[in-house]
């Protein structure tokens, strides 16, 4: 997937005002409208311009895109970095997931998860109950340890807005958030009355924080299960051994069964993220080979070669 430079597509500078972007869109939409344009790629260009405008006219999406796009150029091979949009507030609504189908995979990969965020009510003049404000959504990154034990953390959010000159700016707000023990990736924490204020006398909207984990140096996370790669020596795997292994609850003595091969998984029940039921910890054995960096080490490997009639490629028919 290629990175799309929406500013280049629109023919505007990166500091263009909202009015400049709107004028550029109207000009290009007239030029490439499939019903009137004689350009050979008019339909493709019309869709590209519409997609770029959907992002650049929206202060929230534009601010997030600007942060992402600082290190990318048009046409470069692109995959969104994990958690690229963490910390940005999105107000939800604006257009639907059905509208997104008209846009590119690039657009969908960046903003698709935010498209279905529904508005919390209608602002009908006939409503007897004051409608509360719009809900906000943001993705936040936490450490695995926060989910294991629960924590209270200061979360910094960036709320994009457009200033009086039509330039996008962001304001920062800090919230003390209780992270419950056992929270999973994708789970949402609701902060009541932290969304947009109501314009008709109702309560403010709510803020929903979607949880995502920062990469951990030891464990991979899947739901409430954890995965650990554990290096073992060839003789420990072949003969069996009791080895030290880290777990979220501390170091344990782990029994490696004799005859284990690389990639074998050992399940430690209930040692993952707490919950009902708790997740498990899966230890994957990785055979670590000693380096033949001395005469004695080389001789030991030569002795193994003489004593074992072992062909690791026998399954390949060679």
BADREN-844636 format. One record per residue: x, y, z of N, C-alpha, C in turn; residue in three letters; residue number from 0. Coordinates in steps of 0.2 Angstrom, whole numbers, plus 5000, padded with zeros to 4 digits. Example, Ala and Ser with C-alpha at 12.3 -4.5 7.8 and 13.67 -1.06 7.14 Angstrom:
2
NODE    n.x    n.y    n.z   ca.x   ca.y   ca.z    c.x    c.y    c.z   lummi   torse
NODE   5066   4972   5039   5062   4978   5039   5066   4984   5039     ALA       0
NODE   5064   4989   5035   5068   4995   5036   5064   5000   5039     SER       1
END
This chain:
318
NODE    n.x    n.y    n.z   ca.x   ca.y   ca.z    c.x    c.y    c.z   lummi   torse
NODE   5004   4994   5000   5000   5000   5000   5004   5006   5000     UNK       0
NODE   5003   5011   4996   5007   5017   4995   5004   5023   4999     UNK       1
NODE   5009   5027   5002   5007   5033   5006   5004   5038   5001     UNK       2
NODE   4998   5041   5003   4995   5046   4999   4996   5053   5003     UNK       3
NODE   4999   5058   4999   5000   5064   5001   4994   5068   4999     UNK       4
NODE   4990   5069   5004   4983   5073   5002   4984   5080   5000     UNK       5
NODE   4990   5083   5003   4991   5090   5001   4993   5091   4994     UNK       6
NODE   4997   5086   4992   4999   5086   4985   4994   5085   4980     UNK       7
NODE   4989   5080   4982   4983   5079   4978   4979   5085   4977     UNK       8
NODE   4978   5089   4983   4974   5095   4983   4978   5101   4980     UNK       9
NODE   4984   5100   4979   4988   5106   4977   4989   5112   4981     UNK      10
NODE   4989   5111   4988   4989   5116   4993   4995   5115   4997     UNK      11
NODE   4997   5120   5001   5003   5119   5006   5000   5116   5012     UNK      12
NODE   5005   5113   5016   5003   5110   5022   5000   5114   5027     UNK      13
NODE   5002   5121   5027   4999   5126   5032   4993   5129   5029     UNK      14
NODE   4990   5126   5023   4984   5129   5020   4978   5130   5025     UNK      15
NODE   4974   5136   5024   4968   5137   5029   4963   5132   5026     UNK      16
NODE   4958   5132   5031   4952   5128   5029   4948   5131   5022     UNK      17
NODE   4948   5138   5022   4945   5141   5016   4949   5139   5010     UNK      18
NODE   4956   5139   5010   4960   5138   5004   4959   5130   5002     UNK      19
NODE   4958   5126   5007   4957   5119   5005   4950   5118   5002     UNK      20
NODE   4945   5122   5004   4938   5122   5001   4938   5124   4994     UNK      21
NODE   4942   5130   4993   4942   5132   4986   4946   5128   4982     UNK      22
NODE   4951   5125   4984   4955   5120   4980   4950   5114   4978     UNK      23
NODE   4947   5112   4983   4942   5106   4982   4937   5108   4976     UNK      24
NODE   4934   5113   4977   4929   5115   4972   4931   5116   4965     UNK      25
NODE   4937   5118   4965   4941   5119   4958   4942   5112   4955     UNK      26
NODE   4945   5108   4959   4947   5101   4956   4941   5097   4955     UNK      27
NODE   4936   5097   4959   4930   5093   4959   4926   5095   4952     UNK      28
NODE   4926   5102   4950   4924   5104   4944   4928   5101   4938     UNK      29
NODE   4934   5101   4939   4939   5099   4934   4938   5092   4932     UNK      30
NODE   4938   5088   4937   4938   5080   4936   4931   5077   4937     UNK      31
NODE   4926   5081   4938   4919   5077   4938   4918   5073   4932     UNK      32
NODE   4917   5066   4933   4916   5062   4927   4911   5064   4922     UNK      33
NODE   4906   5067   4924   4900   5069   4920   4902   5075   4915     UNK      34
NODE   4908   5079   4917   4910   5084   4912   4917   5084   4910     UNK      35
NODE   4921   5080   4914   4928   5081   4912   4930   5076   4906     UNK      36
NODE   4935   5079   4902   4938   5075   4897   4944   5072   4898     UNK      37
NODE   4947   5073   4905   4953   5070   4907   4952   5062   4907     UNK      38
NODE   4957   5058   4904   4957   5051   4904   4956   5048   4911     UNK      39
NODE   4959   5051   4916   4959   5048   4922   4954   5052   4927     UNK      40
NODE   4949   5055   4924   4945   5059   4928   4941   5056   4934     UNK      41
NODE   4939   5050   4933   4935   5047   4939   4940   5045   4944     UNK      42
NODE   4946   5043   4943   4951   5041   4948   4953   5047   4952     UNK      43
NODE   4954   5053   4948   4956   5059   4951   4951   5062   4955     UNK      44
NODE   4945   5061   4953   4939   5064   4957   4938   5061   4963     UNK      45
NODE   4939   5054   4963   4939   5050   4970   4945   5052   4974     UNK      46
NODE   4951   5053   4971   4956   5055   4975   4955   5062   4979     UNK      47
NODE   4953   5066   4975   4952   5073   4978   4946   5073   4983     UNK      48
NODE   4941   5069   4982   4936   5068   4987   4939   5065   4994     UNK      49
NODE   4943   5060   4993   4946   5057   4999   4950   5062   5002     UNK      50
NODE   4955   5066   4999   4959   5070   5002   4955   5076   5006     UNK      51
NODE   4950   5078   5003   4946   5083   5006   4942   5081   5012     UNK      52
NODE   4940   5075   5012   4937   5072   5018   4942   5072   5024     UNK      53
NODE   4948   5071   5023   4953   5072   5028   4955   5079   5030     UNK      54
NODE   4957   5083   5025   4959   5089   5026   4954   5094   5029     UNK      55
NODE   4948   5093   5027   4943   5098   5030   4941   5097   5037     UNK      56
NODE   4943   5091   5040   4941   5089   5046   4947   5090   5051     UNK      57
NODE   4946   5095   5056   4952   5096   5060   4955   5090   5064     UNK      58
NODE   4951   5086   5066   4953   5080   5070   4957   5075   5065     UNK      59
NODE   4954   5074   5059   4958   5069   5055   4964   5072   5052     UNK      60
NODE   4964   5079   5051   4969   5082   5048   4975   5082   5053     UNK      61
NODE   4974   5084   5059   4979   5084   5064   4983   5077   5065     UNK      62
NODE   4979   5072   5065   4982   5065   5066   4986   5064   5059     UNK      63
NODE   4983   5065   5054   4986   5064   5047   4993   5068   5047     UNK      64
NODE   4993   5074   5049   4999   5078   5049   5004   5075   5053     UNK      65
NODE   5003   5072   5059   5008   5069   5063   5011   5063   5060     UNK      66
NODE   5006   5059   5057   5008   5053   5053   5013   5055   5047     UNK      67
NODE   5010   5060   5043   5013   5061   5037   5020   5065   5037     UNK      68
NODE   5022   5067   5043   5028   5070   5043   5034   5066   5041     UNK      69
NODE   5034   5060   5041   5040   5056   5040   5039   5051   5033     UNK      70
NODE   5034   5053   5029   5032   5049   5023   5031   5053   5017     UNK      71
NODE   5033   5051   5012   5032   5054   5005   5027   5050   5001     UNK      72
NODE   5024   5054   4996   5019   5051   4992   5022   5045   4988     UNK      73
NODE   5019   5039   4987   5021   5034   4984   5026   5029   4988     UNK      74
NODE   5028   5031   4993   5032   5026   4998   5028   5020   5000     UNK      75
NODE   5031   5014   5000   5027   5009   5003   5025   5010   5011     UNK      76
NODE   5019   5009   5012   5017   5012   5019   5013   5006   5022     UNK      77
NODE   5014   5006   5029   5010   5002   5033   5009   5006   5040     UNK      78
NODE   5003   5008   5042   5002   5012   5048   5006   5009   5054     UNK      79
NODE   5010   5013   5057   5014   5010   5063   5009   5009   5069     UNK      80
NODE   5010   5004   5073   5005   5002   5078   5004   5008   5083     UNK      81
NODE   4998   5009   5084   4996   5015   5089   4998   5022   5086     UNK      82
NODE   4998   5023   5080   5000   5029   5077   4995   5035   5079     UNK      83
NODE   4989   5033   5080   4984   5038   5081   4982   5038   5089     UNK      84
NODE   4986   5035   5093   4985   5036   5100   4985   5043   5103     UNK      85
NODE   4981   5044   5107   4981   5051   5110   4977   5056   5107     UNK      86
NODE   4974   5055   5101   4970   5060   5097   4963   5058   5099     UNK      87
NODE   4959   5064   5100   4952   5063   5101   4948   5064   5095     UNK      88
NODE   4944   5059   5094   4939   5060   5088   4932   5060   5091     UNK      89
NODE   4928   5065   5088   4922   5066   5090   4916   5061   5088     UNK      90
NODE   4918   5057   5083   4913   5052   5080   4909   5056   5075     UNK      91
NODE   4905   5052   5071   4901   5055   5066   4904   5058   5061     UNK      92
NODE   4901   5062   5057   4904   5065   5051   4903   5062   5045     UNK      93
NODE   4904   5056   5044   4901   5052   5038   4901   5045   5041     UNK      94
NODE   4899   5040   5036   4898   5033   5038   4903   5029   5035     UNK      95
NODE   4903   5023   5038   4907   5017   5035   4905   5016   5028     UNK      96
NODE   4899   5017   5026   4897   5016   5019   4900   5021   5015     UNK      97
NODE   4901   5027   5017   4905   5032   5013   4912   5030   5012     UNK      98
NODE   4915   5027   5017   4922   5025   5016   4923   5020   5011     UNK      99
NODE   4918   5016   5009   4919   5011   5004   4922   5014   4997     UNK     100
NODE   4920   5021   4996   4922   5024   4990   4929   5026   4990     UNK     101
NODE   4932   5026   4996   4939   5028   4996   4944   5022   4996     UNK     102
NODE   4951   5024   4997   4956   5019   4996   4957   5015   5002     UNK     103
NODE   4961   5010   5001   4963   5006   5007   4968   5010   5012     UNK     104
NODE   4971   5015   5009   4975   5019   5013   4971   5023   5018     UNK     105
NODE   4965   5026   5015   4961   5029   5020   4958   5025   5025     UNK     106
NODE   4955   5019   5023   4952   5014   5027   4957   5012   5033     UNK     107
NODE   4963   5011   5031   4968   5009   5036   4969   5014   5041     UNK     108
NODE   4968   5020   5040   4970   5026   5045   4963   5027   5049     UNK     109
NODE   4958   5028   5045   4952   5031   5049   4946   5026   5049     UNK     110
NODE   4947   5020   5046   4941   5016   5046   4938   5014   5053     UNK     111
NODE   4942   5013   5058   4939   5011   5064   4935   5017   5068     UNK     112
NODE   4936   5023   5065   4933   5029   5068   4927   5031   5065     UNK     113
NODE   4925   5027   5059   4920   5030   5055   4913   5028   5058     UNK     114
NODE   4913   5022   5062   4906   5020   5064   4905   5023   5071     UNK     115
NODE   4909   5027   5073   4907   5030   5080   4901   5035   5079     UNK     116
NODE   4895   5032   5082   4889   5036   5081   4888   5042   5085     UNK     117
NODE   4884   5046   5083   4882   5052   5087   4878   5050   5092     UNK     118
NODE   4878   5053   5098   4874   5050   5104   4866   5052   5103     UNK     119
NODE   4864   5057   5099   4857   5059   5099   4856   5063   5093     UNK     120
NODE   4850   5065   5092   4848   5070   5087   4846   5076   5090     UNK     121
NODE   4847   5082   5086   4846   5088   5089   4839   5091   5086     UNK     122
NODE   4834   5087   5087   4828   5089   5084   4825   5094   5088     UNK     123
NODE   4822   5099   5085   4818   5104   5088   4812   5102   5092     UNK     124
NODE   4810   5096   5090   4804   5093   5094   4805   5089   5099     UNK     125
NODE   4812   5088   5101   4813   5083   5106   4812   5087   5113     UNK     126
NODE   4808   5083   5117   4807   5086   5124   4812   5085   5129     UNK     127
NODE   4817   5081   5128   4822   5079   5132   4829   5083   5130     UNK     128
NODE   4832   5087   5134   4838   5090   5131   4843   5084   5129     UNK     129
NODE   4846   5085   5123   4850   5080   5120   4857   5082   5123     UNK     130
NODE   4861   5076   5125   4867   5077   5128   4872   5078   5122     UNK     131
NODE   4878   5081   5124   4883   5082   5119   4886   5076   5115     UNK     132
NODE   4890   5077   5110   4893   5072   5106   4898   5068   5110     UNK     133
NODE   4898   5062   5110   4903   5058   5113   4910   5058   5109     UNK     134
NODE   4915   5057   5113   4922   5058   5110   4925   5051   5111     UNK     135
NODE   4930   5049   5106   4934   5043   5106   4941   5044   5105     UNK     136
NODE   4945   5040   5109   4952   5041   5108   4956   5034   5110     UNK     137
NODE   4961   5033   5107   4965   5027   5108   4971   5029   5113     UNK     138
NODE   4972   5024   5118   4977   5026   5122   4982   5020   5123     UNK     139
NODE   4988   5021   5124   4993   5015   5125   4994   5014   5132     UNK     140
NODE   4994   5008   5135   4996   5007   5142   5001   5001   5142     UNK     141
NODE   5004   5000   5147   5009   4995   5148   5005   4989   5151     UNK     142
NODE   5008   4983   5149   5005   4976   5151   5004   4976   5159     UNK     143
NODE   5009   4979   5162   5009   4979   5170   5002   4983   5172     UNK     144
NODE   5000   4988   5169   4994   4991   5171   4988   4986   5171     UNK     145
NODE   4988   4982   5166   4982   4977   5165   4983   4972   5170     UNK     146
NODE   4989   4970   5172   4990   4964   5176   4988   4966   5183     UNK     147
NODE   4989   4973   5185   4988   4974   5192   4983   4980   5193     UNK     148
NODE   4981   4983   5188   4977   4989   5189   4981   4995   5190     UNK     149
NODE   4979   5001   5188   4983   5007   5189   4979   5013   5188     UNK     150
NODE   4982   5019   5191   4979   5025   5189   4985   5029   5186     UNK     151
NODE   4983   5031   5179   4988   5034   5175   4986   5041   5173     UNK     152
NODE   4990   5046   5172   4989   5052   5168   4989   5051   5161     UNK     153
NODE   4983   5052   5158   4983   5051   5150   4983   5058   5147     UNK     154
NODE   4987   5059   5142   4988   5066   5139   4984   5065   5132     UNK     155
NODE   4979   5069   5131   4975   5068   5124   4976   5075   5121     UNK     156
NODE   4976   5074   5114   4977   5080   5110   4970   5081   5106     UNK     157
NODE   4967   5087   5107   4960   5088   5104   4961   5093   5098     UNK     158
NODE   4961   5091   5092   4962   5096   5087   4956   5101   5086     UNK     159
NODE   4957   5107   5083   4952   5112   5082   4955   5116   5077     UNK     160
NODE   4950   5121   5074   4952   5125   5069   4952   5132   5072     UNK     161
NODE   4957   5136   5071   4957   5143   5074   4954   5148   5070     UNK     162
NODE   4954   5154   5072   4950   5159   5068   4952   5161   5061     UNK     163
NODE   4959   5159   5060   4961   5160   5053   4961   5154   5049     UNK     164
NODE   4958   5148   5051   4957   5142   5047   4962   5137   5048     UNK     165
NODE   4967   5138   5052   4973   5134   5053   4971   5129   5059     UNK     166
NODE   4973   5123   5058   4972   5117   5062   4977   5118   5068     UNK     167
NODE   4975   5118   5074   4979   5118   5080   4976   5113   5085     UNK     168
NODE   4980   5111   5090   4978   5106   5095   4979   5109   5102     UNK     169
NODE   4974   5107   5106   4975   5109   5113   4976   5102   5117     UNK     170
NODE   4980   5103   5122   4982   5097   5126   4978   5097   5133     UNK     171
NODE   4975   5091   5134   4972   5090   5141   4974   5084   5144     UNK     172
NODE   4975   5084   5151   4977   5078   5155   4971   5076   5159     UNK     173
NODE   4971   5069   5159   4965   5066   5163   4969   5061   5167     UNK     174
NODE   4967   5060   5174   4968   5055   5178   4963   5049   5177     UNK     175
NODE   4966   5043   5174   4961   5038   5172   4963   5032   5176     UNK     176
NODE   4958   5029   5179   4959   5022   5182   4958   5017   5177     UNK     177
NODE   4964   5013   5177   4964   5007   5172   4962   5001   5176     UNK     178
NODE   4957   4997   5175   4955   4992   5179   4960   4986   5178     UNK     179
NODE   4961   4982   5183   4964   4976   5182   4961   4971   5177     UNK     180
NODE   4964   4968   5173   4962   4963   5168   4959   4966   5162     UNK     181
NODE   4960   4973   5160   4958   4976   5154   4961   4973   5148     UNK     182
NODE   4958   4972   5143   4961   4969   5137   4961   4974   5131     UNK     183
NODE   4966   4973   5126   4966   4977   5120   4960   4977   5117     UNK     184
NODE   4958   4983   5115   4951   4984   5111   4945   4986   5116     UNK     185
NODE   4946   4985   5123   4941   4986   5128   4941   4994   5128     UNK     186
NODE   4935   4997   5130   4934   5004   5131   4933   5006   5138     UNK     187
NODE   4936   5011   5140   4935   5014   5147   4931   5020   5146     UNK     188
NODE   4925   5021   5149   4920   5026   5148   4921   5031   5154     UNK     189
NODE   4923   5038   5151   4923   5043   5156   4917   5048   5155     UNK     190
NODE   4913   5048   5160   4906   5051   5159   4907   5059   5159     UNK     191
NODE   4904   5062   5154   4903   5069   5154   4910   5072   5152     UNK     192
NODE   4914   5069   5148   4921   5071   5146   4921   5072   5138     UNK     193
NODE   4915   5072   5135   4915   5073   5128   4913   5080   5127     UNK     194
NODE   4909   5082   5121   4908   5088   5120   4902   5091   5124     UNK     195
NODE   4902   5097   5125   4896   5100   5129   4890   5100   5125     UNK     196
NODE   4884   5100   5128   4878   5100   5124   4876   5107   5122     UNK     197
NODE   4873   5108   5116   4872   5115   5114   4864   5117   5115     UNK     198
NODE   4861   5112   5118   4854   5113   5120   4852   5112   5127     UNK     199
NODE   4857   5112   5131   4855   5112   5138   4856   5105   5141     UNK     200
NODE   4858   5100   5138   4858   5093   5140   4865   5092   5144     UNK     201
NODE   4866   5086   5145   4873   5084   5148   4878   5084   5143     UNK     202
NODE   4885   5085   5145   4890   5084   5140   4890   5076   5138     UNK     203
NODE   4893   5075   5132   4894   5068   5130   4900   5065   5134     UNK     204
NODE   4901   5059   5133   4906   5055   5136   4912   5054   5132     UNK     205
NODE   4917   5052   5135   4924   5050   5132   4925   5043   5133     UNK     206
NODE   4926   5039   5127   4928   5032   5127   4935   5031   5125     UNK     207
NODE   4939   5028   5130   4946   5027   5128   4947   5020   5126     UNK     208
NODE   4949   5019   5120   4950   5012   5118   4958   5010   5120     UNK     209
NODE   4958   5004   5123   4965   5002   5126   4969   4998   5120     UNK     210
NODE   4975   5000   5120   4980   4996   5116   4986   4996   5120     UNK     211
NODE   4990   4990   5119   4996   4989   5123   5002   4992   5120     UNK     212
NODE   5007   4995   5123   5013   4996   5121   5017   4989   5120     UNK     213
NODE   5022   4989   5115   5025   4982   5114   5029   4981   5121     UNK     214
NODE   5029   4975   5123   5033   4972   5129   5039   4969   5127     UNK     215
NODE   5044   4970   5131   5051   4967   5129   5051   4959   5130     UNK     216
NODE   5046   4956   5134   5046   4949   5134   5040   4946   5131     UNK     217
NODE   5034   4949   5132   5028   4945   5131   5025   4948   5125     UNK     218
NODE   5021   4943   5121   5017   4945   5116   5010   4944   5119     UNK     219
NODE   5005   4948   5117   4998   4948   5120   4993   4947   5115     UNK     220
NODE   4989   4942   5117   4983   4940   5113   4977   4939   5117     UNK     221
NODE   4973   4944   5117   4967   4944   5122   4970   4944   5129     UNK     222
NODE   4968   4939   5133   4971   4939   5140   4977   4934   5140     UNK     223
NODE   4979   4931   5135   4984   4926   5134   4991   4930   5133     UNK     224
NODE   4996   4927   5136   5003   4930   5135   5007   4924   5132     UNK     225
NODE   5012   4926   5127   5017   4922   5124   5024   4924   5125     UNK     226
NODE   5028   4919   5127   5035   4921   5129   5039   4916   5125     UNK     227
NODE   5044   4918   5122   5050   4914   5119   5055   4913   5124     UNK     228
NODE   5056   4906   5125   5061   4905   5130   5067   4901   5127     UNK     229
NODE   5073   4904   5127   5079   4900   5124   5081   4894   5129     UNK     230
NODE   5082   4889   5126   5085   4883   5130   5091   4880   5126     UNK     231
NODE   5096   4877   5130   5101   4874   5127   5099   4867   5124     UNK     232
NODE   5103   4865   5119   5101   4859   5115   5101   4853   5120     UNK     233
NODE   5105   4852   5125   5105   4847   5130   5099   4847   5135     UNK     234
NODE   5097   4854   5136   5091   4854   5140   5085   4852   5137     UNK     235
NODE   5084   4853   5130   5079   4851   5126   5079   4843   5125     UNK     236
NODE   5085   4841   5124   5086   4834   5122   5085   4829   5129     UNK     237
NODE   5088   4831   5134   5088   4827   5140   5083   4829   5145     UNK     238
NODE   5080   4835   5144   5075   4837   5150   5079   4841   5155     UNK     239
NODE   5076   4846   5158   5079   4850   5163   5074   4854   5166     UNK     240
NODE   5076   4857   5172   5072   4862   5175   5076   4869   5175     UNK     241
NODE   5073   4874   5171   5076   4880   5170   5072   4886   5173     UNK     242
NODE   5075   4891   5174   5072   4898   5176   5068   4901   5170     UNK     243
NODE   5062   4903   5172   5058   4906   5167   5055   4912   5170     UNK     244
NODE   5055   4918   5166   5051   4924   5169   5043   4923   5168     UNK     245
NODE   5039   4925   5173   5032   4926   5172   5030   4932   5175     UNK     246
NODE   5024   4935   5173   5022   4941   5176   5022   4941   5184     UNK     247
NODE   5021   4935   5187   5021   4935   5194   5028   4934   5197     UNK     248
NODE   5033   4933   5193   5040   4932   5195   5043   4926   5192     UNK     249
NODE   5049   4925   5193   5053   4920   5190   5051   4913   5194     UNK     250
NODE   5050   4908   5189   5048   4901   5192   5053   4896   5189     UNK     251
NODE   5053   4890   5192   5057   4884   5189   5052   4881   5185     UNK     252
NODE   5054   4880   5178   5050   4877   5173   5053   4871   5171     UNK     253
NODE   5049   4865   5171   5051   4859   5169   5051   4858   5161     UNK     254
NODE   5057   4857   5158   5057   4856   5151   5057   4848   5149     UNK     255
NODE   5052   4846   5146   5052   4838   5145   5057   4836   5141     UNK     256
NODE   5060   4830   5142   5065   4827   5138   5062   4826   5131     UNK     257
NODE   5067   4827   5126   5065   4826   5119   5061   4832   5116     UNK     258
NODE   5061   4838   5119   5058   4844   5117   5061   4846   5110     UNK     259
NODE   5057   4849   5106   5060   4852   5100   5059   4859   5100     UNK     260
NODE   5062   4863   5096   5061   4870   5095   5054   4872   5093     UNK     261
NODE   5051   4876   5096   5044   4878   5094   5039   4875   5099     UNK     262
NODE   5041   4870   5103   5036   4867   5107   5033   4872   5112     UNK     263
NODE   5026   4872   5113   5023   4876   5118   5022   4873   5124     UNK     264
NODE   5023   4876   5130   5021   4874   5137   5016   4879   5139     UNK     265
NODE   5011   4876   5142   5005   4881   5144   5006   4881   5152     UNK     266
NODE   5006   4887   5154   5005   4889   5161   4998   4892   5163     UNK     267
NODE   4994   4888   5165   4987   4890   5166   4986   4896   5171     UNK     268
NODE   4982   4901   5169   4980   4906   5173   4986   4911   5175     UNK     269
NODE   4991   4911   5171   4997   4916   5172   4997   4921   5167     UNK     270
NODE   4992   4922   5164   4991   4928   5159   4988   4934   5162     UNK     271
NODE   4984   4938   5159   4980   4944   5161   4974   4941   5165     UNK     272
NODE   4973   4944   5171   4968   4942   5176   4961   4943   5172     UNK     273
NODE   4956   4939   5174   4950   4939   5171   4946   4933   5173     UNK     274
NODE   4940   4933   5171   4935   4927   5172   4933   4924   5165     UNK     275
NODE   4937   4919   5163   4943   4916   5166   4949   4920   5165     UNK     276
NODE   4955   4919   5169   4961   4922   5168   4964   4919   5161     UNK     277
NODE   4968   4923   5158   4972   4921   5153   4978   4916   5155     UNK     278
NODE   4981   4913   5150   4986   4908   5151   4993   4911   5148     UNK     279
NODE   4998   4909   5151   5005   4910   5148   5008   4904   5144     UNK     280
NODE   5009   4905   5138   5012   4900   5133   5019   4901   5132     UNK     281
NODE   5023   4897   5134   5030   4897   5134   5033   4893   5128     UNK     282
NODE   5036   4896   5123   5038   4893   5117   5045   4892   5117     UNK     283
NODE   5048   4886   5117   5055   4884   5117   5058   4886   5111     UNK     284
NODE   5064   4889   5112   5068   4891   5106   5075   4888   5108     UNK     285
NODE   5078   4884   5103   5084   4880   5104   5090   4885   5103     UNK     286
NODE   5094   4887   5108   5099   4892   5107   5106   4888   5106     UNK     287
NODE   5109   4889   5101   5116   4885   5100   5122   4889   5103     UNK     288
NODE   5126   4885   5106   5132   4888   5109   5137   4890   5103     UNK     289
NODE   5140   4896   5104   5145   4898   5098   5151   4894   5098     UNK     290
NODE   5154   4891   5093   5160   4888   5092   5166   4893   5092     UNK     291
NODE   5167   4896   5097   5172   4901   5097   5179   4899   5101     UNK     292
NODE   5180   4893   5102   5186   4890   5105   5187   4883   5102     UNK     293
NODE   5194   4881   5103   5196   4874   5101   5191   4869   5104     UNK     294
NODE   5190   4870   5110   5186   4865   5114   5179   4864   5111     UNK     295
NODE   5176   4870   5110   5169   4870   5107   5169   4867   5101     UNK     296
NODE   5174   4869   5096   5174   4866   5090   5174   4858   5090     UNK     297
NODE   5179   4856   5095   5180   4849   5095   5173   4845   5098     UNK     298
NODE   5170   4849   5102   5163   4846   5105   5158   4845   5099     UNK     299
NODE   5158   4850   5095   5153   4850   5089   5156   4844   5084     UNK     300
NODE   5162   4844   5083   5165   4838   5079   5163   4831   5082     UNK     301
NODE   5163   4831   5088   5161   4824   5091   5154   4823   5090     UNK     302
NODE   5150   4828   5091   5143   4827   5090   5141   4825   5083     UNK     303
NODE   5145   4828   5078   5144   4826   5071   5146   4818   5070     UNK     304
NODE   5151   4816   5073   5153   4809   5072   5148   4804   5076     UNK     305
NODE   5145   4806   5081   5141   4802   5085   5134   4801   5083     UNK     306
NODE   5131   4807   5080   5124   4807   5078   5124   4806   5070     UNK     307
NODE   5119   4801   5068   5117   4801   5061   5111   4805   5060     UNK     308
NODE   5112   4811   5060   5106   4816   5060   5106   4820   5054     UNK     309
NODE   5101   4820   5051   5100   4825   5045   5094   4829   5046     UNK     310
NODE   5095   4835   5048   5090   4840   5049   5085   4842   5043     UNK     311
NODE   5088   4840   5037   5084   4841   5031   5081   4835   5028     UNK     312
NODE   5080   4830   5032   5077   4824   5029   5070   4825   5027     UNK     313
NODE   5066   4829   5030   5059   4830   5028   5059   4834   5022     UNK     314
NODE   5064   4836   5019   5064   4840   5013   5066   4835   5007     UNK     315
NODE   5067   4829   5008   5069   4824   5003   5076   4825   5000     UNK     316
NODE   5080   4828   5004   5087   4829   5002   5092   4826   5007     UNK     317
END
